[in-house]
Amino acid sequence: MRRLALLIATFFGIGRIRIAPGTWTSLAVALIVYFIPPSALPFPVLLLATVLVFLIGIPAAAACEKHFQKKDPRQCVIDEVAGQMVCFWFLPHTLAYYGAAFLLFRFFDILKPFPIQASERVPHGIGIMLDDILAGLYALGVLHGLRVLFFT
């Protein structure tokens, strides 16, 4: 069971990449979601997938912390999966929007504006997952704000 949790937490080993595992994971998720035909991934399905990743990620992240004996270890990237998925909610299925979603998510995940950094203190894997959900919501808000401002 512990091996399965680590496999999930590292997103099938991407988290074990030595340089920028969170960025590589976010890029992988962006590419996976982009190449799924939009008809196969309507918003309710994307929302359900995001919620499932979040819920499965909580115990996986907690197991990862225990295994690596560190708070929010770099190898734990399942949170990037959920956060990056949030960025695609209601976005047009174009390379430009998906690229912008990827870049903005990484920006907010690294910068950690309020309350993202504070959310990391929530225990038991929830904090690990929550901070990236919030970074995804920040990126989503900026993207939709720019859409309204410039394209409507």
N, C-alpha and C positions, 0 to 999 in steps of 0.2 A: 504493500500500500504506500509506503514511504517513497519507493522508486517512482510510482505513478504520480504522486504529488510533486516530486522534483521534476519529472518530465513535463508536467503541466506548468509548473512555476517557471521553468526555463524555456517555455514554449518550444518544446521538442529539441532542446539543446542550443537554441540561438542565444540564450542568456549566458552561455559559457564562452561566447566569443570574447576575447580579451579586451578589444577596443570598441567602445560605444555599443554595448549589447542592447541598450534601450532604443537607440537609433536604428540599429539593424532590425530589431523586432518591429518597430513602428513602420519601417519601410516594407518589411515583409507583409504586414497586415494591410497596408495601403495597396500594395500590388495584388494581394489575394482578393480583397474586396472589389478593387477596380475591375479585375478580370472576370468577376462573376457577373453574368448578364443582369442588367437592372430588373428585368422581369422575374428573375429568380430570387431577387433580394429586395422586395418592397419594404417600406419602412417597418411594418409590424414584424417582419421576419428579422430585420436588422436589429430592431429594439429587443426582441426576444433573445437573439444571439448575444447581444451585449449584456443583457441581464444574466444569462446563463454563464458567460465568461466571468462576470463579476462574482456571482455566487460560487462557482467552482474555484475561482481564484483566491477567495478568502482562506479556505483551509490549505490550499496549495502554498500560498504566500506564508502562512504561519509555519507550515512544515519546512519551508525553505529557510526561514529565519532560524528555526531550531537546528536545522542541519548545518548551516554555515555559521551558527552562533554569532549572528550579527543582525542588528536592526536594519531592515530593508536592504538586504545584500544586493549587489549589482547583478548577480545571476538571476534574480527574481524579476522576470519581465512580463509575467502574465498581466500585470497592471497596465503595461503599455498597450497590450492587446485590447483590453476593455476601453481604455482612454482614447486610443486611436479610432476605435469603432464609433465612439460617441461623435467624433468630428464629422462623420459622414451622414448624420441624420439630416434628412430633408435637403441634402445638397444635390445639385445637378450632377449627373454622371459624366463628368468631363475630366480629362487629365489635368487641366489647369486647376480646377477646384480641389481635386484629390491631392495634387502637389502642394497647394496652398494649405490644405488641411494638415498634411504631414508636417510641413515646416512650422506652422503656427502651434500645433500640438507640441512639437519638440521644444519650441521657444518657451511656451508656458510651463512645460514639464521641467525644464532646466531652471528657468527664472523663479518659479514657485511664488507668485504674488499671493497676497492674502486672499482667502484663508487656506490656500493649498498647503503651505508649509506647516501651518498649525494642524491640519488634518492628519499629518503623518504621525502625530502622537496618539491617535486612536489605536488601541491594542488589538492583538490577535489576528493580524493579517488584514483587518478592515481598513486600517490607516494606510497600508501599502496600496490597496486597491482604490481607496477613496481619493487620494491625492491626484491620481491620474484621471479619474472620472472628472474631477474638478478642472484639471488642465484641459481635458477634452471639451468641457462645457465652455471654458474661456475661449478656446479656439473656435468652437462652433458659433458662439456669440459674435465674435469678431467677423467671421466669414459671412454670417447672415446680415450683420450690420453693414458690411461693405457691399453686399448684394443689393440691399435696399437703397443704400446711399448712391451707388453708381449705376445700377442696372434696372431700376424700376422708375 
